[in-house]
């Protein structure tokens, strides 16, 4: 794999995009897994800075805004202030502060979804599981450079497997297979860039899959669907 392609894959499947990617898969390939989503999407719209959007798309855009754009902008500010040396945060020392900021932002968004989107409890489950995963990565990064990319990709795989098992549905099989293939490419890219060792990647993959898989399977609350 060429270095340019490895950098491209690392960017387009950046860990900060995982909440948006996971919600997008659920909202558009298996909306029945999210309580009240289809009902709201047919009856309600979201006013996003003056633009009327369908409830489903507006909610996805909201997730993207608060879990990618805001933390991404803050990371850029830290880079411009020379608090971190690189936006790719390849050095272990560069990861600790930004990870703490991301954990705080994701925690706030999780509580906000619990408070203001009470009729969509599965969104809170998604955000809480991702927040806990990032918290674990942040803690481990105090001592060891575990792969955040692998943790994010593993989280999506674990979550989709858990929901497939709980619902007994085939709707998520296609996205699951595609994501497994993409995970292989991203992990190869991280190795190509010498960002991580195979051990760090495997640890991240297992961590994300275990946390999201266990959380989704245990707390998804099928009785609300």
N, C-alpha and C positions, 0 to 999 in steps of 0.2 A: 504494500500500500504506500502510495506517495505521500509525502509530508503535507502537501496542500490539501489533499483529500482528507487526511487524518484531522487536520485543523478544522475543515469544514464540518465534518461529522461531529466533532467535539462541540462545535458552536451550535449547530441546528438541533442537537439533542442535549443541550446544556441542562444541568440539574434544575435550574430555576424554571425551566419550561415543563418539568414533569407534572406539576398540578394541572396545567392547562391541557397537556396531552392526555392525561388520564381522564379528566373531566370530559374532554372532547370525545374520547372513545365511548364513555358511558352515555353521554347525552345523545349521541347520534347513532350509535350501533345497538345500544341496549337501554333506551330511556325508561323502559318498564322497571328497571332495577332501582330507579331513583323515585322515591315516593312523591306523588303529586306533580312531578315534572311535566308530564304530558297534559295534565289538566290545566296547569298554569300556562303552559305554552300556547294552548288554544284559546285562553281567555284574557291573558295579561300581556302587557308590553313593558319594556324597561326604557326609561328615559336616560340615555347615556350622553351627558353633556349636550342636551338639546336634541339628540337624534333618537327617534323612536325605533326600537329594535324588538324582535321577537324575544319572548322571555328566555328561551333556551340560549340563543346566541348572545343576548345581553348578559346573562349570567356567566357564560363562558368568557366573555370579554372582561367582565368584572374580575374573574379569577386571574386572567392574564395580566390585568392592570396591577393588581395588588401583590401578585406572587412573582411576577417577572419584571415589569417596567419599573416599579418603585425600587425594589432591591437592586436591580441592574443599574439604575441611575445612581443610587447611593454608592455602589461599588466603583462606578466611574469617578464619582467625587473623591472617594478615598484614593483612587489612583492619581488623580490630578493634584491632590494635596500631598502626594508621595508617602502616604501612610502605607500603601502596598506598592510593590515594585512592578507588578504586572497584573493585567486584568485576568490572565489565565491562572494566577495564584499558584504557580508551580512550586514555590518555596513553602515549606510547612509554616514558617513564621508569618507568611502573608495570609494564611487561611483563618487564623484564630479569631481575629477581630471581625472580619466579614461574616464568618459563620455565626457569631454571636448576634450580629445585627439581623441576619436572615431568620434565626430562631425567634427573635423577639417579634419581627414583623409577621411571621407565619403564626405565631401564638396569638397575636392580636387579631389576625384575620380569622383564625379558628374560633375565638371567642365571639367575634362579630357575627360569624355565620350561625353560631349557636343561639345568639341573642336575637338577631334580626331575620334569620331564615329558618325559624323553628319548624316550619312545615316541610323543610327539605333537610332532614337530619342526616342523610347520607353524605351531603357536602361536608358536614362537620366531621364525619368519620374519615373521609378522604383527607381533609386538611389536618386533622389531629394525628393520623398515622404518618403523614409526610413530615409534619412538624417534629414528631418523636424521632423519626429516622434522621432528620437533619440534626437534632439535638445529640443523638448518639454519635454521628459523624463528627460534630463539633467537639464533643468530649474526647473521642479517640484521637482527634487531630492535635490535642495538647501533647500527645506522646508519639503518635504514629500517623503516617500519611495514607490513610485509607482512601479508597477511590469514591468520591461523591458521585461521579458519573455512573459507576457500577451500582451504587446504592439506589440511585433514582431508577435506573433501568430494571433492577431487581424488584423494586417496589411495584412497578407497573405489572411485571410478570406475575409476582406473587398475588397481587390484588385481583388480576383477571382470572387466575386459576381458582382463587377462593370463591369468586362470584359465580364462575362456571359450575363449580361443585355445589354451591348453595342453591342456585336456581335450576340446575340441571338443564341449562340452555346451551344451544350451539351458536348463539348470536355473537359471542365473544371469542369463538375459536379462531376465526380469520384474523382479527386484530392481534390475538395472542401469538399466532404463528409469525405474523409480520414483525411483531415487536421482538420476538426471540431472535429472528434473523438480524434485525437492526442492532440488538444488543451485542451480537457477535461482532458486527462491524465496528461498533463504538469501542468495544473492549480492545479490538485489534488496533484501532486508532490511538487509544491511550498508550498502548505498548509501543507503537511506532514512534510516538512523540516522547518516549521515555518519561512519561508523567507518572507512571506507577509500575510496580513489579506485578507479576502474575498473582502473587500472594495477596497484595493489597486490593487487586481487582476482584479476586474470588471472595475475599472477606466482605467487601462492599456489596457484591451481588447477593450473597447469602443473608447479610444483615437486612437489606431492603426487602428481599422476598419474604423473610421470616416476619418482620414487623408488619408490613402491609397485608400479607396473606393471613396472618393470625388475627389482626385487627378487623379486617373486612369480614372474615368468616364468623367471628365472634359477635361483632357489634352492628352488623348491617341492618338488623331488625326487619326481617321479612314480613312481619305482621303489619307493617305500615304500608306495604306496597298494594 
